[in-house]
C-alpha cells in the first residue's frame, strides 16, 4: 500500500503469493529496494519492470537484480 500525495489517495498492489515471493527473492527481501521500484502511472501504482523481473528471476537472477537497481 502506498499514498499518492498528488492524487490524494491510497494505492494497493495485489500479487499472487508466487509473484510476491519472486519479487522478494529478486530484491533479496529488502523492503527499501521494493519501495524504490514503486511508481505512479495513469493514476495507478505500478512496480517498474515487473514483467521483466518475473521472467528473468528464474533464468537470469543477476540481470533481474541489475534491472531492479536502476
mmJSON file of the N, C-alpha and C atoms, coordinates in Angstrom:
{"data_MODEL":{"atom_site":{
"group_PDB":["ATOM","ATOM","ATOM","ATOM","ATOM","ATOM","ATOM","ATOM","ATOM","ATOM","ATOM","ATOM","ATOM","ATOM","ATOM","ATOM","ATOM","ATOM","ATOM","ATOM","ATOM","ATOM","ATOM","ATOM","ATOM","ATOM","ATOM","ATOM","ATOM","ATOM","ATOM","ATOM","ATOM","ATOM","ATOM","ATOM","ATOM","ATOM","ATOM","ATOM","ATOM","ATOM","ATOM","ATOM","ATOM","ATOM","ATOM","ATOM","ATOM","ATOM","ATOM","ATOM","ATOM","ATOM","ATOM","ATOM","ATOM","ATOM","ATOM","ATOM","ATOM","ATOM","ATOM","ATOM","ATOM","ATOM","ATOM","ATOM","ATOM","ATOM","ATOM","ATOM","ATOM","ATOM","ATOM","ATOM","ATOM","ATOM","ATOM","ATOM","ATOM","ATOM","ATOM","ATOM","ATOM","ATOM","ATOM","ATOM","ATOM","ATOM","ATOM","ATOM","ATOM","ATOM","ATOM","ATOM","ATOM","ATOM","ATOM","ATOM","ATOM","ATOM","ATOM","ATOM","ATOM","ATOM","ATOM","ATOM","ATOM","ATOM","ATOM","ATOM","ATOM","ATOM","ATOM","ATOM","ATOM","ATOM","ATOM","ATOM","ATOM","ATOM","ATOM","ATOM","ATOM","ATOM","ATOM","ATOM","ATOM","ATOM","ATOM","ATOM","ATOM","ATOM","ATOM","ATOM","ATOM","ATOM","ATOM","ATOM","ATOM","ATOM","ATOM","ATOM","ATOM","ATOM","ATOM","ATOM","ATOM","ATOM","ATOM","ATOM","ATOM","ATOM","ATOM","ATOM","ATOM","ATOM","ATOM","ATOM","ATOM","ATOM","ATOM","ATOM","ATOM","ATOM","ATOM","ATOM","ATOM","ATOM","ATOM","ATOM","ATOM","ATOM","ATOM","ATOM","ATOM","ATOM","ATOM","ATOM","ATOM","ATOM","ATOM","ATOM","ATOM","ATOM","ATOM","ATOM","ATOM","ATOM","ATOM","ATOM","ATOM","ATOM","ATOM","ATOM","ATOM","ATOM","ATOM","ATOM","ATOM","ATOM","ATOM","ATOM","ATOM","ATOM","ATOM","ATOM","ATOM","ATOM"],
"id":[1,2,3,4,5,6,7,8,9,10,11,12,13,14,15,16,17,18,19,20,21,22,23,24,25,26,27,28,29,30,31,32,33,34,35,36,37,38,39,40,41,42,43,44,45,46,47,48,49,50,51,52,53,54,55,56,57,58,59,60,61,62,63,64,65,66,67,68,69,70,71,72,73,74,75,76,77,78,79,80,81,82,83,84,85,86,87,88,89,90,91,92,93,94,95,96,97,98,99,100,101,102,103,104,105,106,107,108,109,110,111,112,113,114,115,116,117,118,119,120,121,122,123,124,125,126,127,128,129,130,131,132,133,134,135,136,137,138,139,140,141,142,143,144,145,146,147,148,149,150,151,152,153,154,155,156,157,158,159,160,161,162,163,164,165,166,167,168,169,170,171,172,173,174,175,176,177,178,179,180,181,182,183,184,185,186,187,188,189,190,191,192,193,194,195,196,197,198,199,200,201,202,203,204,205,206,207,208,209,210],
"type_symbol":["N","C","C","N","C","C","N","C","C","N","C","C","N","C","C","N","C","C","N","C","C","N","C","C","N","C","C","N","C","C","N","C","C","N","C","C","N","C","C","N","C","C","N","C","C","N","C","C","N","C","C","N","C","C","N","C","C","N","C","C","N","C","C","N","C","C","N","C","C","N","C","C","N","C","C","N","C","C","N","C","C","N","C","C","N","C","C","N","C","C","N","C","C","N","C","C","N","C","C","N","C","C","N","C","C","N","C","C","N","C","C","N","C","C","N","C","C","N","C","C","N","C","C","N","C","C","N","C","C","N","C","C","N","C","C","N","C","C","N","C","C","N","C","C","N","C","C","N","C","C","N","C","C","N","C","C","N","C","C","N","C","C","N","C","C","N","C","C","N","C","C","N","C","C","N","C","C","N","C","C","N","C","C","N","C","C","N","C","C","N","C","C","N","C","C","N","C","C","N","C","C","N","C","C","N","C","C","N","C","C"],
"label_atom_id":["N","CA","C","N","CA","C","N","CA","C","N","CA","C","N","CA","C","N","CA","C","N","CA","C","N","CA","C","N","CA","C","N","CA","C","N","CA","C","N","CA","C","N","CA","C","N","CA","C","N","CA","C","N","CA","C","N","CA","C","N","CA","C","N","CA","C","N","CA","C","N","CA","C","N","CA","C","N","CA","C","N","CA","C","N","CA","C","N","CA","C","N","CA","C","N","CA","C","N","CA","C","N","CA","C","N","CA","C","N","CA","C","N","CA","C","N","CA","C","N","CA","C","N","CA","C","N","CA","C","N","CA","C","N","CA","C","N","CA","C","N","CA","C","N","CA","C","N","CA","C","N","CA","C","N","CA","C","N","CA","C","N","CA","C","N","CA","C","N","CA","C","N","CA","C","N","CA","C","N","CA","C","N","CA","C","N","CA","C","N","CA","C","N","CA","C","N","CA","C","N","CA","C","N","CA","C","N","CA","C","N","CA","C","N","CA","C","N","CA","C","N","CA","C","N","CA","C","N","CA","C","N","CA","C","N","CA","C","N","CA","C","N","CA","C"],
"label_alt_id":[null,null,null,null,null,null,null,null,null,null,null,null,null,null,null,null,null,null,null,null,null,null,null,null,null,null,null,null,null,null,null,null,null,null,null,null,null,null,null,null,null,null,null,null,null,null,null,null,null,null,null,null,null,null,null,null,null,null,null,null,null,null,null,null,null,null,null,null,null,null,null,null,null,null,null,null,null,null,null,null,null,null,null,null,null,null,null,null,null,null,null,null,null,null,null,null,null,null,null,null,null,null,null,null,null,null,null,null,null,null,null,null,null,null,null,null,null,null,null,null,null,null,null,null,null,null,null,null,null,null,null,null,null,null,null,null,null,null,null,null,null,null,null,null,null,null,null,null,null,null,null,null,null,null,null,null,null,null,null,null,null,null,null,null,null,null,null,null,null,null,null,null,null,null,null,null,null,null,null,null,null,null,null,null,null,null,null,null,null,null,null,null,null,null,null,null,null,null,null,null,null,null,null,null,null,null,null,null,null,null],
"label_comp_id":["UNK","UNK","UNK","UNK","UNK","UNK","UNK","UNK","UNK","UNK","UNK","UNK","UNK","UNK","UNK","UNK","UNK","UNK","UNK","UNK","UNK","UNK","UNK","UNK","UNK","UNK","UNK","UNK","UNK","UNK","UNK","UNK","UNK","UNK","UNK","UNK","UNK","UNK","UNK","UNK","UNK","UNK","UNK","UNK","UNK","UNK","UNK","UNK","UNK","UNK","UNK","UNK","UNK","UNK","UNK","UNK","UNK","UNK","UNK","UNK","UNK","UNK","UNK","UNK","UNK","UNK","UNK","UNK","UNK","UNK","UNK","UNK","UNK","UNK","UNK","UNK","UNK","UNK","UNK","UNK","UNK","UNK","UNK","UNK","UNK","UNK","UNK","UNK","UNK","UNK","UNK","UNK","UNK","UNK","UNK","UNK","UNK","UNK","UNK","UNK","UNK","UNK","UNK","UNK","UNK","UNK","UNK","UNK","UNK","UNK","UNK","UNK","UNK","UNK","UNK","UNK","UNK","UNK","UNK","UNK","UNK","UNK","UNK","UNK","UNK","UNK","UNK","UNK","UNK","UNK","UNK","UNK","UNK","UNK","UNK","UNK","UNK","UNK","UNK","UNK","UNK","UNK","UNK","UNK","UNK","UNK","UNK","UNK","UNK","UNK","UNK","UNK","UNK","UNK","UNK","UNK","UNK","UNK","UNK","UNK","UNK","UNK","UNK","UNK","UNK","UNK","UNK","UNK","UNK","UNK","UNK","UNK","UNK","UNK","UNK","UNK","UNK","UNK","UNK","UNK","UNK","UNK","UNK","UNK","UNK","UNK","UNK","UNK","UNK","UNK","UNK","UNK","UNK","UNK","UNK","UNK","UNK","UNK","UNK","UNK","UNK","UNK","UNK","UNK","UNK","UNK","UNK","UNK","UNK","UNK"],
"label_asym_id":["A","A","A","A","A","A","A","A","A","A","A","A","A","A","A","A","A","A","A","A","A","A","A","A","A","A","A","A","A","A","A","A","A","A","A","A","A","A","A","A","A","A","A","A","A","A","A","A","A","A","A","A","A","A","A","A","A","A","A","A","A","A","A","A","A","A","A","A","A","A","A","A","A","A","A","A","A","A","A","A","A","A","A","A","A","A","A","A","A","A","A","A","A","A","A","A","A","A","A","A","A","A","A","A","A","A","A","A","A","A","A","A","A","A","A","A","A","A","A","A","A","A","A","A","A","A","A","A","A","A","A","A","A","A","A","A","A","A","A","A","A","A","A","A","A","A","A","A","A","A","A","A","A","A","A","A","A","A","A","A","A","A","A","A","A","A","A","A","A","A","A","A","A","A","A","A","A","A","A","A","A","A","A","A","A","A","A","A","A","A","A","A","A","A","A","A","A","A","A","A","A","A","A","A","A","A","A","A","A","A"],
"label_entity_id":["1","1","1","1","1","1","1","1","1","1","1","1","1","1","1","1","1","1","1","1","1","1","1","1","1","1","1","1","1","1","1","1","1","1","1","1","1","1","1","1","1","1","1","1","1","1","1","1","1","1","1","1","1","1","1","1","1","1","1","1","1","1","1","1","1","1","1","1","1","1","1","1","1","1","1","1","1","1","1","1","1","1","1","1","1","1","1","1","1","1","1","1","1","1","1","1","1","1","1","1","1","1","1","1","1","1","1","1","1","1","1","1","1","1","1","1","1","1","1","1","1","1","1","1","1","1","1","1","1","1","1","1","1","1","1","1","1","1","1","1","1","1","1","1","1","1","1","1","1","1","1","1","1","1","1","1","1","1","1","1","1","1","1","1","1","1","1","1","1","1","1","1","1","1","1","1","1","1","1","1","1","1","1","1","1","1","1","1","1","1","1","1","1","1","1","1","1","1","1","1","1","1","1","1","1","1","1","1","1","1"],
"label_seq_id":[1,1,1,2,2,2,3,3,3,4,4,4,5,5,5,6,6,6,7,7,7,8,8,8,9,9,9,10,10,10,11,11,11,12,12,12,13,13,13,14,14,14,15,15,15,16,16,16,17,17,17,18,18,18,19,19,19,20,20,20,21,21,21,22,22,22,23,23,23,24,24,24,25,25,25,26,26,26,27,27,27,28,28,28,29,29,29,30,30,30,31,31,31,32,32,32,33,33,33,34,34,34,35,35,35,36,36,36,37,37,37,38,38,38,39,39,39,40,40,40,41,41,41,42,42,42,43,43,43,44,44,44,45,45,45,46,46,46,47,47,47,48,48,48,49,49,49,50,50,50,51,51,51,52,52,52,53,53,53,54,54,54,55,55,55,56,56,56,57,57,57,58,58,58,59,59,59,60,60,60,61,61,61,62,62,62,63,63,63,64,64,64,65,65,65,66,66,66,67,67,67,68,68,68,69,69,69,70,70,70],
"pdbx_PDB_ins_code":[null,null,null,null,null,null,null,null,null,null,null,null,null,null,null,null,null,null,null,null,null,null,null,null,null,null,null,null,null,null,null,null,null,null,null,null,null,null,null,null,null,null,null,null,null,null,null,null,null,null,null,null,null,null,null,null,null,null,null,null,null,null,null,null,null,null,null,null,null,null,null,null,null,null,null,null,null,null,null,null,null,null,null,null,null,null,null,null,null,null,null,null,null,null,null,null,null,null,null,null,null,null,null,null,null,null,null,null,null,null,null,null,null,null,null,null,null,null,null,null,null,null,null,null,null,null,null,null,null,null,null,null,null,null,null,null,null,null,null,null,null,null,null,null,null,null,null,null,null,null,null,null,null,null,null,null,null,null,null,null,null,null,null,null,null,null,null,null,null,null,null,null,null,null,null,null,null,null,null,null,null,null,null,null,null,null,null,null,null,null,null,null,null,null,null,null,null,null,null,null,null,null,null,null,null,null,null,null,null,null],
"Cartn_x":[0.849,0.0,0.903,0.488,1.246,0.276,0.702,-0.098,0.428,-0.425,-0.084,-0.489,0.487,0.225,-0.464,-0.029,-0.599,-2.062,-2.415,-3.796,-4.626,-3.956,-4.61,-5.419,-4.749,-5.428,-4.42,-4.927,-4.118,-4.178,-3.066,-2.995,-2.537,-3.059,-2.688,-2.344,-1.273,-0.93,-1.185,-2.013,-2.281,-1.459,-0.712,0.083,-0.296,-0.159,-0.284,0.929,0.786,1.872,3.163,3.046,4.226,4.929,4.162,4.743,5.427,4.764,5.342,6.643,6.671,7.891,9.024,8.712,9.74,10.279,9.394,9.81,10.701,10.321,11.147,12.515,12.54,13.814,14.73,14.187,14.989,15.523,14.714,15.109,15.812,16.119,16.823,16.108,14.781,13.912,14.185,14.671,14.979,13.788,13.039,11.846,12.161,13.297,13.669,13.835,14.428,14.573,13.212,12.314,10.969,10.284,10.397,9.757,10.304,11.594,12.19,11.663,11.112,10.592,9.147,8.495,7.107,7.058,6.048,5.876,4.383,3.979,2.579,2.468,1.586,1.341,-0.149,-0.645,-2.056,-2.985,-2.633,-3.483,-3.408,-2.439,-2.289,-0.852,-0.683,0.644,1.119,2.365,2.931,4.284,4.762,6.119,6.894,7.867,8.644,9.327,9.317,9.973,9.432,8.19,7.624,7.669,7.254,7.228,8.633,9.597,10.98,11.494,11.209,11.655,11.065,9.802,9.158,9.735,10.111,10.626,12.121,12.888,14.322,14.688,13.836,14.18,14.627,13.95,14.27,15.501,15.632,16.684,17.92,17.735,18.856,18.757,18.973,18.804,19.724,20.932,21.843,21.307,20.755,20.175,18.957,18.143,16.971,17.384,18.415,18.904,19.433,20.141,20.691,19.574,18.535,17.408,16.722,16.563,15.85,16.591,17.892,18.679,18.617,18.087,18.018,16.772],
"Cartn_y":[-1.161,0.0,1.234,2.226,3.479,4.642,5.785,7.014,7.868,8.218,9.099,10.51,11.313,12.662,13.521,13.421,14.251,13.914,12.634,12.212,12.182,12.314,12.28,10.985,9.845,8.557,7.445,6.384,5.195,4.268,3.573,2.567,1.255,0.174,-1.158,-2.011,-2.784,-3.756,-5.134,-5.892,-7.28,-8.207,-9.086,-10.073,-11.471,-12.433,-13.822,-14.138,-15.083,-15.429,-15.757,-16.488,-16.873,-15.642,-14.684,-13.449,-12.656,-12.547,-11.808,-12.461,-13.785,-14.489,-14.257,-14.249,-13.972,-12.563,-11.616,-10.226,-10.082,-10.711,-10.671,-11.3,-12.385,-13.064,-12.178,-11.566,-10.692,-9.506,-8.99,-7.835,-8.24,-9.51,-10.026,-9.632,-9.655,-9.342,-7.96,-7.046,-5.69,-4.782,-4.404,-3.583,-2.248,-1.66,-0.386,-0.538,-1.631,-1.881,-1.988,-2.696,-2.846,-1.49,-0.706,0.608,1.521,1.422,2.246,1.864,0.681,0.218,0.651,1.181,1.622,2.942,3.063,4.275,4.475,5.692,6.004,6.391,5.683,5.99,5.908,6.928,6.963,6.716,7.274,7.154,5.816,4.973,3.667,3.487,2.696,2.369,1.116,1.148,0.003,-0.349,-1.541,-1.955,-1.878,-0.975,-0.805,-2.111,-2.43,-3.61,-4.921,-4.929,-6.113,-7.346,-7.22,-8.372,-8.924,-8.019,-8.452,-9.158,-8.601,-9.225,-10.618,-10.779,-12.08,-13.107,-12.689,-13.64,-13.908,-12.893,-13.084,-13.732,-13.652,-14.146,-15.589,-16.395,-17.823,-18.126,-17.452,-17.8,-16.921,-15.677,-14.743,-13.856,-14.398,-13.595,-12.387,-12.477,-11.328,-10.178,-10.499,-9.47,-8.839,-9.642,-9.114,-8.146,-8.463,-7.562,-6.269,-6.389,-5.213,-4.276,-4.805,-4.005,-3.358,-4.117,-3.639,-2.478,-2.396,-1.335,-0.023,0.008,1.244,2.006],
"Cartn_z":[0.0,0.0,0.0,-0.758,-0.812,-0.942,-0.454,-0.513,-1.652,-2.588,-3.701,-3.3,-2.968,-2.466,-3.523,-4.775,-5.832,-6.098,-6.042,-6.297,-5.014,-3.86,-2.558,-2.381,-2.678,-2.487,-2.231,-1.623,-1.367,-2.57,-2.794,-3.854,-3.235,-3.765,-3.298,-4.508,-4.405,-5.441,-4.856,-5.55,-5.149,-6.023,-5.397,-6.114,-5.648,-6.548,-6.135,-5.268,-4.386,-3.464,-4.212,-5.314,-6.09,-6.673,-7.163,-7.689,-6.581,-5.45,-4.321,-3.853,-3.802,-3.394,-4.388,-5.682,-6.692,-6.528,-6.34,-6.168,-4.939,-3.853,-2.646,-2.884,-3.636,-3.91,-4.744,-5.801,-6.653,-5.852,-4.954,-4.142,-2.86,-2.729,-1.551,-0.266,-0.312,0.836,1.425,0.607,1.047,0.723,1.735,1.556,0.877,1.191,0.571,-0.937,-1.382,-2.823,-3.496,-2.853,-3.416,-3.49,-2.441,-2.414,-3.507,-3.806,-4.854,-6.236,-6.37,-7.649,-7.877,-6.852,-6.996,-7.751,-8.595,-9.383,-9.607,-9.902,-10.2,-11.668,-12.381,-13.795,-14.068,-14.736,-15.133,-13.948,-12.797,-11.622,-10.911,-11.284,-10.631,-10.172,-9.131,-8.656,-9.388,-9.845,-10.545,-9.94,-10.261,-9.934,-11.25,-11.314,-12.539,-12.925,-14.203,-14.771,-14.204,-13.753,-13.097,-13.994,-15.257,-16.151,-16.376,-16.515,-16.715,-15.471,-14.32,-13.075,-12.906,-13.262,-13.122,-14.095,-15.287,-16.267,-16.074,-15.694,-15.532,-14.201,-13.219,-11.887,-11.928,-12.696,-12.726,-13.561,-14.704,-15.653,-15.574,-15.16,-15.13,-13.893,-12.714,-11.494,-11.414,-11.955,-11.918,-12.763,-13.927,-14.802,-14.135,-13.473,-12.778,-11.682,-10.938,-9.883,-10.487,-11.628,-12.284,-12.74,-13.339,-13.796,-12.603,-11.536,-10.345,-9.696,-9.836,-9.192,-9.946,-11.167,-11.963,-11.683],
"occupancy":[1.0,1.0,1.0,1.0,1.0,1.0,1.0,1.0,1.0,1.0,1.0,1.0,1.0,1.0,1.0,1.0,1.0,1.0,1.0,1.0,1.0,1.0,1.0,1.0,1.0,1.0,1.0,1.0,1.0,1.0,1.0,1.0,1.0,1.0,1.0,1.0,1.0,1.0,1.0,1.0,1.0,1.0,1.0,1.0,1.0,1.0,1.0,1.0,1.0,1.0,1.0,1.0,1.0,1.0,1.0,1.0,1.0,1.0,1.0,1.0,1.0,1.0,1.0,1.0,1.0,1.0,1.0,1.0,1.0,1.0,1.0,1.0,1.0,1.0,1.0,1.0,1.0,1.0,1.0,1.0,1.0,1.0,1.0,1.0,1.0,1.0,1.0,1.0,1.0,1.0,1.0,1.0,1.0,1.0,1.0,1.0,1.0,1.0,1.0,1.0,1.0,1.0,1.0,1.0,1.0,1.0,1.0,1.0,1.0,1.0,1.0,1.0,1.0,1.0,1.0,1.0,1.0,1.0,1.0,1.0,1.0,1.0,1.0,1.0,1.0,1.0,1.0,1.0,1.0,1.0,1.0,1.0,1.0,1.0,1.0,1.0,1.0,1.0,1.0,1.0,1.0,1.0,1.0,1.0,1.0,1.0,1.0,1.0,1.0,1.0,1.0,1.0,1.0,1.0,1.0,1.0,1.0,1.0,1.0,1.0,1.0,1.0,1.0,1.0,1.0,1.0,1.0,1.0,1.0,1.0,1.0,1.0,1.0,1.0,1.0,1.0,1.0,1.0,1.0,1.0,1.0,1.0,1.0,1.0,1.0,1.0,1.0,1.0,1.0,1.0,1.0,1.0,1.0,1.0,1.0,1.0,1.0,1.0,1.0,1.0,1.0,1.0,1.0,1.0,1.0,1.0,1.0,1.0,1.0,1.0],
"B_iso_or_equiv":[0.0,0.0,0.0,0.0,0.0,0.0,0.0,0.0,0.0,0.0,0.0,0.0,0.0,0.0,0.0,0.0,0.0,0.0,0.0,0.0,0.0,0.0,0.0,0.0,0.0,0.0,0.0,0.0,0.0,0.0,0.0,0.0,0.0,0.0,0.0,0.0,0.0,0.0,0.0,0.0,0.0,0.0,0.0,0.0,0.0,0.0,0.0,0.0,0.0,0.0,0.0,0.0,0.0,0.0,0.0,0.0,0.0,0.0,0.0,0.0,0.0,0.0,0.0,0.0,0.0,0.0,0.0,0.0,0.0,0.0,0.0,0.0,0.0,0.0,0.0,0.0,0.0,0.0,0.0,0.0,0.0,0.0,0.0,0.0,0.0,0.0,0.0,0.0,0.0,0.0,0.0,0.0,0.0,0.0,0.0,0.0,0.0,0.0,0.0,0.0,0.0,0.0,0.0,0.0,0.0,0.0,0.0,0.0,0.0,0.0,0.0,0.0,0.0,0.0,0.0,0.0,0.0,0.0,0.0,0.0,0.0,0.0,0.0,0.0,0.0,0.0,0.0,0.0,0.0,0.0,0.0,0.0,0.0,0.0,0.0,0.0,0.0,0.0,0.0,0.0,0.0,0.0,0.0,0.0,0.0,0.0,0.0,0.0,0.0,0.0,0.0,0.0,0.0,0.0,0.0,0.0,0.0,0.0,0.0,0.0,0.0,0.0,0.0,0.0,0.0,0.0,0.0,0.0,0.0,0.0,0.0,0.0,0.0,0.0,0.0,0.0,0.0,0.0,0.0,0.0,0.0,0.0,0.0,0.0,0.0,0.0,0.0,0.0,0.0,0.0,0.0,0.0,0.0,0.0,0.0,0.0,0.0,0.0,0.0,0.0,0.0,0.0,0.0,0.0,0.0,0.0,0.0,0.0,0.0,0.0],
"pdbx_formal_charge":[null,null,null,null,null,null,null,null,null,null,null,null,null,null,null,null,null,null,null,null,null,null,null,null,null,null,null,null,null,null,null,null,null,null,null,null,null,null,null,null,null,null,null,null,null,null,null,null,null,null,null,null,null,null,null,null,null,null,null,null,null,null,null,null,null,null,null,null,null,null,null,null,null,null,null,null,null,null,null,null,null,null,null,null,null,null,null,null,null,null,null,null,null,null,null,null,null,null,null,null,null,null,null,null,null,null,null,null,null,null,null,null,null,null,null,null,null,null,null,null,null,null,null,null,null,null,null,null,null,null,null,null,null,null,null,null,null,null,null,null,null,null,null,null,null,null,null,null,null,null,null,null,null,null,null,null,null,null,null,null,null,null,null,null,null,null,null,null,null,null,null,null,null,null,null,null,null,null,null,null,null,null,null,null,null,null,null,null,null,null,null,null,null,null,null,null,null,null,null,null,null,null,null,null,null,null,null,null,null,null],
"auth_seq_id":[1,1,1,2,2,2,3,3,3,4,4,4,5,5,5,6,6,6,7,7,7,8,8,8,9,9,9,10,10,10,11,11,11,12,12,12,13,13,13,14,14,14,15,15,15,16,16,16,17,17,17,18,18,18,19,19,19,20,20,20,21,21,21,22,22,22,23,23,23,24,24,24,25,25,25,26,26,26,27,27,27,28,28,28,29,29,29,30,30,30,31,31,31,32,32,32,33,33,33,34,34,34,35,35,35,36,36,36,37,37,37,38,38,38,39,39,39,40,40,40,41,41,41,42,42,42,43,43,43,44,44,44,45,45,45,46,46,46,47,47,47,48,48,48,49,49,49,50,50,50,51,51,51,52,52,52,53,53,53,54,54,54,55,55,55,56,56,56,57,57,57,58,58,58,59,59,59,60,60,60,61,61,61,62,62,62,63,63,63,64,64,64,65,65,65,66,66,66,67,67,67,68,68,68,69,69,69,70,70,70],
"auth_comp_id":["UNK","UNK","UNK","UNK","UNK","UNK","UNK","UNK","UNK","UNK","UNK","UNK","UNK","UNK","UNK","UNK","UNK","UNK","UNK","UNK","UNK","UNK","UNK","UNK","UNK","UNK","UNK","UNK","UNK","UNK","UNK","UNK","UNK","UNK","UNK","UNK","UNK","UNK","UNK","UNK","UNK","UNK","UNK","UNK","UNK","UNK","UNK","UNK","UNK","UNK","UNK","UNK","UNK","UNK","UNK","UNK","UNK","UNK","UNK","UNK","UNK","UNK","UNK","UNK","UNK","UNK","UNK","UNK","UNK","UNK","UNK","UNK","UNK","UNK","UNK","UNK","UNK","UNK","UNK","UNK","UNK","UNK","UNK","UNK","UNK","UNK","UNK","UNK","UNK","UNK","UNK","UNK","UNK","UNK","UNK","UNK","UNK","UNK","UNK","UNK","UNK","UNK","UNK","UNK","UNK","UNK","UNK","UNK","UNK","UNK","UNK","UNK","UNK","UNK","UNK","UNK","UNK","UNK","UNK","UNK","UNK","UNK","UNK","UNK","UNK","UNK","UNK","UNK","UNK","UNK","UNK","UNK","UNK","UNK","UNK","UNK","UNK","UNK","UNK","UNK","UNK","UNK","UNK","UNK","UNK","UNK","UNK","UNK","UNK","UNK","UNK","UNK","UNK","UNK","UNK","UNK","UNK","UNK","UNK","UNK","UNK","UNK","UNK","UNK","UNK","UNK","UNK","UNK","UNK","UNK","UNK","UNK","UNK","UNK","UNK","UNK","UNK","UNK","UNK","UNK","UNK","UNK","UNK","UNK","UNK","UNK","UNK","UNK","UNK","UNK","UNK","UNK","UNK","UNK","UNK","UNK","UNK","UNK","UNK","UNK","UNK","UNK","UNK","UNK","UNK","UNK","UNK","UNK","UNK","UNK"],
"auth_asym_id":["A","A","A","A","A","A","A","A","A","A","A","A","A","A","A","A","A","A","A","A","A","A","A","A","A","A","A","A","A","A","A","A","A","A","A","A","A","A","A","A","A","A","A","A","A","A","A","A","A","A","A","A","A","A","A","A","A","A","A","A","A","A","A","A","A","A","A","A","A","A","A","A","A","A","A","A","A","A","A","A","A","A","A","A","A","A","A","A","A","A","A","A","A","A","A","A","A","A","A","A","A","A","A","A","A","A","A","A","A","A","A","A","A","A","A","A","A","A","A","A","A","A","A","A","A","A","A","A","A","A","A","A","A","A","A","A","A","A","A","A","A","A","A","A","A","A","A","A","A","A","A","A","A","A","A","A","A","A","A","A","A","A","A","A","A","A","A","A","A","A","A","A","A","A","A","A","A","A","A","A","A","A","A","A","A","A","A","A","A","A","A","A","A","A","A","A","A","A","A","A","A","A","A","A","A","A","A","A","A","A"],
"auth_atom_id":["N","CA","C","N","CA","C","N","CA","C","N","CA","C","N","CA","C","N","CA","C","N","CA","C","N","CA","C","N","CA","C","N","CA","C","N","CA","C","N","CA","C","N","CA","C","N","CA","C","N","CA","C","N","CA","C","N","CA","C","N","CA","C","N","CA","C","N","CA","C","N","CA","C","N","CA","C","N","CA","C","N","CA","C","N","CA","C","N","CA","C","N","CA","C","N","CA","C","N","CA","C","N","CA","C","N","CA","C","N","CA","C","N","CA","C","N","CA","C","N","CA","C","N","CA","C","N","CA","C","N","CA","C","N","CA","C","N","CA","C","N","CA","C","N","CA","C","N","CA","C","N","CA","C","N","CA","C","N","CA","C","N","CA","C","N","CA","C","N","CA","C","N","CA","C","N","CA","C","N","CA","C","N","CA","C","N","CA","C","N","CA","C","N","CA","C","N","CA","C","N","CA","C","N","CA","C","N","CA","C","N","CA","C","N","CA","C","N","CA","C","N","CA","C","N","CA","C","N","CA","C","N","CA","C","N","CA","C","N","CA","C","N","CA","C"],
"pdbx_PDB_model_num":[1,1,1,1,1,1,1,1,1,1,1,1,1,1,1,1,1,1,1,1,1,1,1,1,1,1,1,1,1,1,1,1,1,1,1,1,1,1,1,1,1,1,1,1,1,1,1,1,1,1,1,1,1,1,1,1,1,1,1,1,1,1,1,1,1,1,1,1,1,1,1,1,1,1,1,1,1,1,1,1,1,1,1,1,1,1,1,1,1,1,1,1,1,1,1,1,1,1,1,1,1,1,1,1,1,1,1,1,1,1,1,1,1,1,1,1,1,1,1,1,1,1,1,1,1,1,1,1,1,1,1,1,1,1,1,1,1,1,1,1,1,1,1,1,1,1,1,1,1,1,1,1,1,1,1,1,1,1,1,1,1,1,1,1,1,1,1,1,1,1,1,1,1,1,1,1,1,1,1,1,1,1,1,1,1,1,1,1,1,1,1,1,1,1,1,1,1,1,1,1,1,1,1,1,1,1,1,1,1,1]
}}}
